[in-house]
Amino acid sequence: GGGAEGGGVLGEIASVWREGGLPALFRGASPLVVRGALFSAGQTLGYDGCKTALSQRAEIMEDGPALHMLGSIVAAFFATVLSAPADVVMTRYQAAAQMGNAYAGPLECFGSIIKNEGASAFYRGWSPYFLRIVPVFLTFHPLFEQLRLLAGLSYMS
């Protein structure tokens, strides 16, 4: 790897700076922020929504490890569904210059994908993305709930 000077990360930063200055260093930052917000919203909606719906509203399951695992899978599903379009836009927009494309901004990139490939393009690669997130959530959420219990706190409600 490395930049033109062979200086690794610093060489790459210098190369990007020469190509476009400060704005080039932050190319794709806005879709990254949107992606992060959508990912977090999906995770929270999925996990808390599942727990609330199944343990408090419908009283189908008790709040415990089984519900935490199910909530984790639902959270991964919603996080993936909501963030996948922003992830695609972010990736395409950031790589546009290297691929010979030029977009005026992320919204133009979004519109180009819709026009040329259709909305389904935002969900290509969805399954591997989901399968990558599920183990993380299956570890994080139940572990967090159990640590709360060990600390003398109740499960999150």
N, C-alpha and C positions, 0 to 999 in steps of 0.2 A: 504494500500500500504506500502510504505517504504521499505528500504533495509533490510539486515540481522540484522542490529542494530536497526531497527525501527526508523531511523533518517530521514524519508521522502526523499526529493530530495538529500540532502547531503549524506544520507546513500546509495542511489542508485548510486550516483557518485563514492563513495568510493568502492562499490561493483564492479562496472564496471572497475574501476582502478585496483583493485586486480586481476580481471580476465584477463586483457590484457594491462594494462598500458595506456599510452597516445594514442596509435593507436586505442584502443577500444573505447575511448571517441569520436573519430571522424569517427567511422565506418559508412559508408553510406554518408559521407559528399560530396564526388565527385558526386554521382548521384543527391544529393540535389542541388548542384550548377548547374548541367546540367538541372535539372527540372526547377529551377528558371529562367535560361536563356531562355529555350524553352517556358515557360509560358509567360514571358515578351515579347518575340518575337512574339508569337501568339496574345497576347493582342494588341500590337502595330500594327502589320500587319493587324489584323482584324479591329480595330477601325479606324486607319488612312487610310487604304486601302479602306474601305467601304465609308468613308466620301469623300475621293478624287475621287473615281470612280463615286459615285452618284451625288456629288455636283459640281465637277470641270470638270471632263472629259466628262461624259455623260449628265450632267446638268439635271438629272432626278428629283432631290430633292434640295430644298433650304437648306442651312446650318442652322439648328435650332433644337429645342427639338425633333421633330420626327426623324430626321436623327441621332441625338445623341443616341436615344434609339435603333434604328435599328443597328447603329454601335456598341453599347454595346453588343447586342446579338451576332453579328458576331464576335466581339472580344472574347466573352466567348467561342464560338464554336472553334475558332482557338487556343486559349490558352489551351483548354481542349484536343483538338486533338494532339497538339504538345507535351504537357507535360505528358499525360497519360502513355506512355511507360516508361519514366524516373521515374514517380511516382511508378509504379509497381516494377521496378527494385530496387528503393530505399527502398521500404517497405520490399520486399523479402530479400534483402541483409542485411538490418539492423536486421531483425528477424531471420535470418538463424541459428544463434547459438542456439537460444531458441527452434527452430523447429527441431533440430538435423541434420541440413544441414551445410555444410561448403563450402564456395566458396572462391577461391583464390582472387577474386576481383569482382567488379561490372560487368566487361565484361564477366566473367565466368557465373555469375548469369544470365545476358542477354542471353547468348548462351544456357544455360540450359533451360530457359523458351521457347525459340524458338524451341529447339530440342524436348522437352518433351510435350509442350502444343500448339505450333504454335503461329504465330503472333497475332492471335485474342485474346490471353491471355492478351496482353497489353491493351486491350480495355474493359475488363470485368469491370463492374461498371462505365462505361463511362457516362451513363445517370444520375445517382445520382450526379456524379462529376460535370457535366455540369449544372444540375439544382441547385447545390449549388453555382456555380460561377455566374450564370445569375443575381440573385438579387443584388449581390455586384456590378457588372458592371453597371447594370441599375440604381443604386444609384450613384456610383462614377462618371462615365463619364458625364452624364447630369448635375449633381450638379457642377462638376468642370467647365464645360463650362459656366454655368449660373453665377458662382462666378467670372469668368473672365470678363463676360459682366458687372456685377455689379461694378467691379473694374475699369471699363473704358477701358478694353482690348477687342479685338475682339475675336470671336471664334477661336479655334485652326485651323490652315489650313495646 
